[in-house]
Amino acid sequence: MELDSKIQASKAKSTRRRVLEYIVDETMLKVGSEFVWLWVATEPDRKQANSRTVYLSKERNMFVAERFISGLVKIHGIHPVSTDDGGTWYPQACRFLNLDHHIHSSLEKSLIERKMQYIKDRTESFDDYFPCRIKNCKLKHVRNWLRLFVDYHNNEIKHIK
């Protein structure tokens, strides 16, 4: 029994990835007749996504950025945050969370913009922007679709390798 637990522990260590930094950005998606914000985090050398690295909100401010980044920290630990220079919400959230913040390099900007465009291309083809007729929708169907999309994307990457 002890040997079995040691094998499982070593297996978990070998599959765990070290995160160097969070490259984060947000984009607007249309859900029904309203717009929501999709927050995405990625790494420079990682192709797979994680359903916990995408987040939806109806607002874009420091409080939402802090909630999104603190969720990343809970999963992967404390790491620097790289963003574009557009909004004040990221630097404020990073100060609140005691994280280093810096502006994207041109490589990081290219990576996150490519990932955001890939996600937007796929979501736009999803029945014309997530059809929703419910007023004050809680976005559960969109979150479920995004989780499914991430799982499908990761499965496709595994088959390409």
N, C-alpha and C positions, 0 to 999 in steps of 0.2 A: 504494500500500500504506500509506503514512504517513497519507494522508487518511482511509482506512478505519479505521485504529486510533484517530484523533482523534474520529471520529464515534461509535465504540463507547465511548470513554472519556466523551464528553459525555453519551451516552445513559445510561451507568451512573450518572453523577452525578445526572442528573435523576430517575432512578427510586429512588435511595437516600433513605431517610427519616431524618430526624433524630429520635432518641429523646430525650425530655426527662427521663423518669424511668421506673423500673420500678414498677408497682403489682403486688404479688405477694400470693398467698394460697394456701392448700392446703385440700383437702377429702378426706374418706374415701370410697373406693369399695369395693364388695364384689366380689371376684374368686373365684369358686368358693365355698369355705367360709371364706376369710380376707379380711381387709380390708387395703387398700393406700392410700397417700397419693398424691393427684394434686396436683402443684404447678403453678400457672398464673401467668403474667405477662401483663400487658396495658398499654396506654397509654390516656390519657384520650380522645384523639381518633381512635384507630385502631379500625376495625371488623374488619379482617382478623386472623386468628390466624397463628401461625407454629409449625410442628411442633417447633421448638427452644424454644418458650416454654411447653411442657408437659413435665412430668417425673414419672415414677412412682418410688415407693420403698416399701419395707416398713416403714420407720421414719420418725419425724419428730423431728429434732434439729438441732443447730447444724451438724454435719458435712454432712448432706444439704442443708440450706439453703445452706451455703457452696458446695457442688458445683453446685446449681441456679443460684444467682446468678452464680457465676464463669462458667458456661456462657453466661449472658446477656451478661456483660461481654466475653467473647471475640467474640461476634457483633456487639454494638452499641456497645461501649466503656463507659467509666466514667460512670455517672449515679446520681443519688440513688435510694434505695429507699423505697417507701411501703408500710407494712403495717398490719394492725390491731394492737390493743394486747394481744393474747392471749398470745403466746409470747415467750420469751426467745431463741429460736433465731435470729430475724432480726437483732436488734440485735448479737448476738454475731458472727454471720457477717459483717455489715457492718463491724464493728470490725476483724475479721481481714482483710477485703478492702480496708480503707481507703475505704469508701463512706459517704456521708451517709445517715442513716436518719431517717425521720419517720413519725408515725402518720397514717393515712388522714384526709383531709378527708371530710366527709359525701358529697361528689360522688364522690370516688375509691372510697369504701366501696360506694356504690350501684353504680358501674360494675363493680367486681370481683365483687360478690355476684351481680349480674345475669348476668355471664359464667359464674360458677361454677354457678349454677342452670340456665342454658342447657345447659351441658356435662352436668350430672348428669341433667337430663331426658332427654337423648339417650342417655346411657350406660345409664340404667335400662331404656330400651326395647330395648336391645341384648341380646336373648335372656336376660332376667332376670339381669343383672349379670355379664356375661362368663363364660359357663359354663366351668369348668375343673375337671378331676378329678385333675390332676397334683399330687402332694405337692411342696412346695418349688418351685413354678412360678417360672420366670425372667421371667414377664410379657411375653414376646416377642409373643404374640398380642394382648395389650392395647395394647402400644406400636404395633403395626402398625395396629390398629383406630383408635387415636387419630390417627395420621398420616393415615389415609384420611379420618377425620372432619374434620380440619383442612383437607385439600385440598378436600373436598366443600363445606365451609362457605365457604371463600374463593371457590370457583367460583360458588356461589349469590349471594354478595355482588356479584361482578362483573356478574352478569346482572340484578341489581336496579337497579344504577346505570345 
